[in-house]
Amino acid sequence: MPLLILGFFALQIDRGNIGNAMTDFFMQEVGITQFEFNIGQQLLSTGIVLLEIPSNIILYRVGPTLWIGCQILAWGSVATFQTFIKGKGLGPYLATRLLLGLCEAGFIPAGLYTMTRWYKRSEISRRFSYYFIGNLFAGACSGLIAYGILHMRGIAGLSGWQWLFLLEGIFTILVGFIFIAFFPQSPANPRSLVAGKSFRYFTERESAILQARVFKDDPSKLQPRQSVSWGEVKDTFTNWRILPHFLTTILGMASAHALGAYAPTLVIGFGFGRLQSNAMMTIGAWILLVLNLLWGYLADKYNKRGLMVFLGVLGLWVFQLGNRLLITSPNRDLRFGFLTMATAFMANWHAVNGAWLSLNAKSAGERSITMAIFVMGANIAGIAGSQIFQASDAPVYRTGWTIIVALCSASLFMSIVANAQYWLLNKFQKREGEDRYKY
């Protein structure tokens, strides 16, 4: 878990630091407009969507240690290369964002699927939430880190945002080497690639217990083959029960992507300082980290994942509606408070939604593809969310906030549909006195 969390931390740092770079004259110095900046963000998400499923199919065959480790090294290299696009214009900017997305594709569902091989159903929501600590901790720290690094403007002739990309990219490359060196290959073979036969994380007896407890709890987690069958791919894509989860994710996470890129800029518009805004936006990210853990704990403790997803999206809707109603308010502290709480609720339900989906998969191969589709939904949300805030709508962003409220309203409705479908299916498809579907 610590290595998966560390990898997720590096991923979020590298794809999210561009929001901090925007406060340091990034667009002006690269030579792009706000509309072109938004296209780059869309290409990042498009790259992830394109290779999400192929990446998870490869993971299923070669295992997590080598595949995930190589992914981290690849996107770390691209993230570092962004340092050198200053003054190069639109082409290099778009190319690096697309390439970054292609290299990052598959990491999140790979981690989610890998965890299902190690943990029981009653443990998985919490573990998914732990995994997302990496993402959320990066969001909480990135503004503070950027606040320091952006002050390096002028050292060695580099802009602050160039130092940001350079230092954080090098950090990611180091994480990739650490991951390959130490991550255990599987519960059946709990050795790292470097240690080989000389060191096991668990004894043979402990390894047998690890596998037995998981397979006894959920026989569908048995992986009888080294590749996903076409039948499992077909079953996944014809499983209509995935659709409400998928739409809840797309509609709800679109606003998260918009805030991820523009939150510091929005805070500047409230009347706060340019560099100060980066530090201030970490407050909501720290609250989100705590809520993420709380949601995962409560979902497993009370076995109510559907309810927790609904409550999370409801909180998001309430605070985004507040942001829309306050767009002309002169009270900058009140506006900042609602923006902070919208940030706190923008994804606290996301990991629980993924755990909920994984528990209703019928086989290991189907679970692998389902996790890829789930994360594809979050990145399709990025494609939509990247264009919500437009220069022509600044500085109030009346249209942008209206769109966000509409999207969150639709997400709330789809979370209700997701709960209703399992309740109805269980009502009419009782099996041995136990609910067939988990919600």
N, C-alpha and C positions, 0 to 999 in steps of 0.2 A: 504493500500500500504506500509506504513513503516514497518509493521510486516512481510509482504511477502519479502520485500527487505532485512530485517534483517536476515530472515531465509536463503535466498539465499547467503547472505554474509557468514554465518556460514558454509553452505554446501561447498562453494568454498574454504574457508580456510582449511577445514578438508580434502578435496580430493586433494588440490593443494600444501599443505605445504611439501609434500614429495620431491618436486623439490628443495626446500630450504634445506631439511634434507640431500640431496645428497652432498651438499657442506660441510657438517660437518661429513664426514666419515661414513655416514649411512650404506652403503653397506658393508664396511669392518667390522664394529662393529656388524652388524646383522649376517654376514657370508654368503652373497649371491654375485653372479656375476652380471654383467650388463645385461646379457641375462635373468637371473632369475628375476631381478628387472623389466624388461620390461614385463615379464609374469604376474607379480603381477598387473601392470597397466592394462593389458588386462583383468584380472579377475575382477578388479574393474568395468570396463565398461560392462563386460559380466553380472555381477550381476545386474546392472541397467537395461540392456536390458531384462533380463529374467522376471523381475517383473514389468516392466513399465506399460503394459496394465492391468494386474490384479490389480495393485495398483490404477489405475484411475477408474476402475470399482467399487472398494470398496469406493473410494472417492465419487462417484456419489450417493452411497447408504447412507453413514454415515455422509457426509458433511465434509468440509475442516478443521474446528477447531480441532476436536479430532484427525482425521487421520493425518493431516500434523504435528500437535504438537507431536504426538507419534513417528512419523518418525524422527523428529529432536532429540528427546530424545534418540532414538535407535542408530542413527549413531553417536551422540555425545559420547555415552558410548563406542562404538567400537573404535572411534578415540582416546579416552583417553587410552584404553587398549593397543594401539600400543606402548605406552611408555615402556612396559615390554617385548618386543620381542628382546631386545639386547642380542646377543650371542646365540639365539635360532635357528638360521638357516632358511632354506627355508620354512619348513612346516608352522610354525606360521605366517611368513610374508605373504605367499599366502592366508592363512585362513582369516587373518584380512582384507586384501584388498578385497577379495571376499565378506566377510560379510559386509564390509563398503558399497560396491556397492549395495548389496541386501537391505540394510536399507535405502539407499538414493533413491532407485528406486521410481519413481512416483512423487517426490517432485516438479520438474520443471513443468511437464505438469499439475499437480494439481493446481499450482499457476496460470498458463496460463489459464486453464479452469475456475477457480474461478473468474478471472478478467473479462472474457467474460460475466459473470452473472451480473456484476455491471456497465459495460460501453457500450456505443453505438459504432457502427462500425467506425465512424469518430474519435473516441477517442482511439481506441484499440492499434494502432501501437505505439503511445506515451506511453501508459500504459505498454505495453510489454517491451519497452525500459527502462522505469523507473524500472521495475522489474529486468532487467538485470544489473541495477546499482549495486545491491548487489553482483552479480558475479564479475563484473568488478572492483568495489571498493575493493573487497577482493584481486583481482589480483594486484591492484595498491598498496595496503597496505601491502600485505603479505611479500614482500621482505624487507620492512622497519621494520616490526614487527620481522621478522626472524633475521635481522641484529642485533637487540637488544637482542632477546632471546638466540640466539646462543652464545652470549658472556657469558651466564650463565654456560657454560661447567665447570664441576668440583664442582658446588654447590650441596651439599647433595649427592655427588658421582654420579650424573647423567650427561650424555652427553648433549650437547646443543640441539640436535635433540629430546632427550627425554623430555626436558623441553618444547620444541615446541609443541609436541603432547599433553602433559599433560595440559598445560595452555589453549591451543586453544580448546581441547576437553571439558574441564570444562566450558569454555565460551559457547559452543554450548548447553550443557545441560541446562544452565541458560536460553538461548534463547528459548528452548523447553517449559519450564515452563511458560515463559512470553507469548508465542504464545497461549498456551492453555487457559491462564487466560484472555486474552484480545481480541482475534480475533473474530469479529462478525460472527455469524453462516450463515447468508444469507441476501439478501436484504429484504426478507419477514419477517425475524426474526433477526433484527440487534442487538442481544444481545450476550455477551460473556458467556461462560459456567459458569464462576465464579460469574459474576454479576447477572445472571439470570433475574428475573422479576424486580429487583430493579433499573436497569439502561439500557436504550436503547441508541444506538448511534444516532438513528433518531426517530422522532415521527412517529406515525402511518400514518399520512398524508404524511410526507416526504418519508416514506418507500413505500407507494402506488405510489408516483410520481417516485421514483427510478425505480420501476418495470415497470410502464407504459411507461416511456421514452425508456427503453431498448427493451421492447416487441413491441412497435410501430415501432421502428427503424428496428428491426429484429425479426419477429415472431418465427423464428426457435430456438430462445434462450429459449422459454418456455419449462420447464421441467415437462411434464405431469406425469411422473412416477418416482419412487425412484430407478429405476435400468435401466441399458442400455439394450435395447432389442437385441435379436439375429439378427433381421433384420437390426438394425443399425450397429452392428458389421460386418455383411455381406456386407452392403453397403459401409462401410469404406474400407474394404480389397479388394473390387472389383472396387474401384474408381481409375482408372488409372491416373487421373489428379494429384494425390498425388506424383506419381513416380518422376517427374522431381525435385520437391521440396526436396524429400527424398534423391535423388542422389546428388543434389547440396550441401546438408548438409553434407552427408558422405564424399564426395570428398574434400569439402572446409575445413571442420572442422578437418580433419585428421592432417593437418599441425599444427593446433592450439593445439591439444593434444600433438604433438611432442614438440612444443616450450614450452608448459606449464611445461613439465617435465625436459627439457634439456636446456632451455634458460640460466639460470645462469651458467651451465657447459660450454656452448658455449662461453659465455663472458669470462670465465676463460681462455679458449683456445685462445682468442684474445690477451691475455697478461695482463688482469686485475686481481686484487686480489681476493682471495677466498670469503671472506665475503663481499667485496665491490661489487662483481657481483650481489648479491641479491638485494642491494639497486639500482644499475644501471638499472636493468631490470624493475623497477617500472615506469620508464619514459614512455615507450611504453604503459603500462597499463593505465596510466593517460590519455594519448592521446586517447586511445581506449574508455575510459569512456565518454569523450566529444563527440567523433564521434558517439558512440552508441545513445546518446541523440539527436544529430543533425539528424541522419538518421531517427529516429522515428518521429521527428517533421516534417521533410520535407515530409516523406511518407504520413502522415495524412493531412498536409497542402495542398499538391498538388494532393493527392489521386493517387500517383504513386508508389505503393509498389514494383512492379516488376522492375521498372527502378532503384530504390534504391538498390535492391538486386544485380542487375547486376553491378552497379557502385561499390558497396562494394567488390564484388568478383574480379572485374577488378583491383581494387587497391591492393588487396591481391596478385594477380598474378604478377603484376608489381614488387612489392618489393621482393617476393620470387624468381623471376627470377634474380633480382639483387643479392640476397644472393648466388645464385648458381654461378653467373659469378664472384663473388668476393672471392671464397673459397681459392684462393692462393695469394690474395692481401696482401702485408705487411702493408697496412694502416689500423691499428686496429680501428681508429676512424670512418673511412668510413664504415667498416664492421659492427661496432656497430650501426651506424646510420641506415643502411638498416635493420638490425635485429629489431631495435626499431620500425621502420615504418611497418615492416611486422607484428609485434605484435599489432600495432595500428589498422591494417586492418583485423586481423585474425577473428574477429567475430562481427564487427560493423553492419553487414547486417543480422545477425542471428535472432535477435528478430523480425525484419521486415518480414523476411521469415515466421516465425511462425504466425504473425498477418495476413499475406496474406493468409495462409492456412486456418486459423480459419474463415475468412470472407466468404470463399467459401464452408463451411460445410452446410449441409442441415437441421440438427437438433441438439439439445443439446447433445444427446447421441453420434451422429457421431462426433461432435466437440470434445467431451471428448476423444474418441478413437484416433481421428486424432492428437490431441496434444501429446498423448502418443507415437504415431508412429513417430512424428516429433522429439521428444527428443530421442527416440530410435536411430534414424539416427545419432544424434550427438554422442551418446555413442558407436555405431558401428564404427564411425570414430575414437573413442578412442582405440578400439581394433586394428585397422589398424595402427593408428598413433604411438602407443606405441612401435612398432618394427622398426620404420623408422631409428632411429639412433642406429647403432650397434658398439660394441667395435672394431670389425675388420676393421671398416671404419674410426675410429678416427685417428688423430684429425681433419682432413679436412672434413670428411663426404661427399665425392664426390657423392657416390651412394645415400646417404640419401637426399641430396639437389636436386638431379636429380629426385628422386621419388616425392618429394614435388612439384616441378614445374609441373610434369606430372599430379599429382592429381589436382592441382589448375587449370590447363588448362582444364581438363575434367569438373571441377565444373563450370568454366566460360561458357563452352558450354551448360551445363545443365540448367544454369540460363537463357540462351537465349531460349532454348526449352520451359521452363516454361512460359516465356512471350509470345512466339509464339503460344502456344496451346490455351491460353485464348483469344488472339486476333483473331485467326481463329474461335474458338467456338462462340465468340460474333458476328463475321461477319455473320455466318450462322444460329445463333439461337437468333435473336433479339426477345425480348419480351416486348410489350407495349412501344416500343421506348427506352428502357433502356437496358444497357449492363447487361446480366445475370451474368457474372462472373467478379469479381473484379481483376484488375491487375495494 
